[in-house]
Amino acid sequence: MHAVTSPSTVRSSSGGTGRERFRWRIVDIVVASVIGVACAAVFLVWNIGYEGPASLLKPLLPGVQGLLAGPWLIAGVLGALVIRKPGAALYTELLAAVISALVGNQWGPLTIVSGLVQGAGAELVFLAFLYASWRLPVAILAGAGAGLACGINDRVLWYPGADTLFTSVYIAATTISGAVVAGLGAWLVTRALARTGALARFASGRDAGRRV
């Protein structure tokens, strides 16, 4: 006697359909949390490491130091690309920001506000594509969305008296940095992880061999 596998069962095993595709599993929560913690470590290193490059960029053009924002934006895009569930970008970016704030940095509790805004910037892009496309162009747009949100948030919180030139350059720079470092960077990291087999329980792992 042979078991009959329905098309719906096949679709479910390859990532699910409908509401099931959007439902978080325990493994999703665990892995998203691990990503958030790992990215928090990156944040903590970059909180100090960015000072040197920033001191070199600031004299070149007001606001161009926004190009250094990328490492603080990668958590949300990476979490979303790996987990592929609504809220993943917001959760991982916010978790990393909370840890960074709790450990201690020069921005204090407002780091959490930044994490919330930046995660939402990436989340909205994936939402715009109905959480159905995880290709490189979408990852880059999500990174750019996080960068745009970062630039606007920083302008309001940290540079309230900035002129038009600084504002334009800074927001453009954070958006570019988000697209390249957070968008492209997170996409490359996801593919590298998938090829090791670490993401075998995720659709992102099963898609590793597909073209962009």
N, C-alpha and C positions, 0 to 999 in steps of 0.2 A: 504494500500500500504506500502511495506517495502523497506527501503533504502538498497541498495546493497553496501557493503564495499569491495573495491578491496584489494588484497594482498598488493599492493604498499602503499595504504592508511594506512593499519595496520602497516606496517613496518615504515612508516613515523612517526606515532604517538608514536612509541616505541623507537625513537631515530633517525629516518631518514636513508636514504640510499644515496650512491653516494655523489655528491656535497652538497646536502642538509644537510647531516650529519656533514659536516665541516663548514657550514655557521654560523657565530656568530649572535646571537640574542641580543636584548637590555638587556634582563635579564642576558645573559652570561657576557656581559661587566660590568653590575652593580655588579653582584656577584663576578666576578673575581677581581674587584676593591676593594670590601669589604674585600676579602681574602688578597689582597695585603696590605691594610691598617692595618688589624688585625695582619698580620705577621710583619709589620713594628714596631708595638708596642712590639712584641716579640724581634725583633732585638735590639730595644732601651734598653730594660731591660738587654738583654744578653751582649750588648756592655760593660756594667759595671759589670754584674754578673759573667762573665767568668774569670775576673781577679784573684779571689781567687783560683778556681780550677787550673788555669793555673800556678800559682805560686807553687802549690804542684806537678804538673806533670813535669814541665820543668827539675827539678834536677834528675828525675828518668831516663830519656833517651832523648837525643836530638831529637826534632821533635814530641814527643808523645803528646804534647799539641794540635796537630791536631785533637785529639779525641773530642775536644770541639767545632768543627766547625758545627756540625749538626743543631743546632737551626737556624743558618743563611742560611741553605739550604732548609728548609721545605716549604717555600712559593711556589716555582716552582712546586714541586711534588704535593702539596696539590691543587694548582690551576688547574693543569692538570687532576688530578683524579676527581675533582668535575665538571669542565666544559667540559672536554673531547673534546676539539677542538684544532686544530693546533695553536700554538702560546701561549697557555694558560700558560704553564710553564715559558716561557720567559717573558711574560707580568707580571705575578704576582710577580716573583722573582725580576724583574727589578723595578717594582713599589715600592715594599717594600724597596729596596736598595736606590732608589731616595729619598723616604721620610726620611729614616735614615740619608742620607747625608744632606738633607735640614735642618732637626732638629738639626743636629750637632753631630759629633762623632770624635774619635781620628784619623780616616783614611781619612776624608775629601772627596773630589770628587771622589777619587779612589774607594770609596764604590760602585759607580755606575758601574764602570768597573767590579768589582767583581760580582755584581748582574747580569750584562749582560752575563758574562762568565759562572757563576753557573746556570743561567736559561737555557742557551744554552746546557750545559751538560746534564741536565734532559730532555730537549726538544728533543735532538737527539735520546735518548733511545726510547721515545714514537714514534718518527718518524720511527725508525727502525722496530717497530711493526705495522707501518702503521696506528697508532691511532685506533687500533682495539682491543687491549687487555689492560685491566685495572686491572688485577689480582695482587695479592700480589707479586709474583716473579718479575713482570714488575715494580711495584712500588719500590721494593728494588733495582733493577738495575738502575732505574732512579735516586734514591737517591745516589747510588754509582757513577753514571755518574756526578751528580752535585758535589759530594765530590772530585772526581778525577780532575774535572775542577778547583775546588777551590784550591786544593793542588798545581797544576801546576801554576795557576795564582799567588798564594801567593809566591811561590818559585821565580817567575820572578820579582814580584813587591817589595816584602818585605824581601826576603832572597837571594839576588843575589850572595852573596859570600859563601853560605852554602856548606858544603862538601857532599860527597856521602851518608854517614850514615844519616845525618839530612834529606837530600832530600828524601831518600827512606822511612824512618820512617814517616816523615811528610805527604807525599802523601798517603802512605798506611793508616795512621791514619785518614786523612780527608775522604778517600774513605769509610772506615769502618763506620765512624760516619755518613756519608751521607746515607749509606745503612740502618743503624739501626734507627737513629733519623728522618731523612727526609723521607726515604722510608717506613719503617714499621710504623713510627709515623704518617705520613700523611695518610697512608692507614687506620689506626685505627681511626683517627679523621674523615675521610670521612665516614666510616661506622657508627660511632657514630652520626654524623650529619644526615645521611640518616635515621636512625632509629627514629629520632625525627620528621621526616616529613619535615624538613627544605629544603630538596633537592627534593621535590616532582615534581618539574618542570624539573628535570634533569634525564638523564638515570642513573646517579650514584645513585640517590635516588630510582629509580625503581629496581635497582639491589641489594638493601640492603639485601634481604633475600637469595641471592644466595650463594653457597659455594665458597671457595677460588679458 
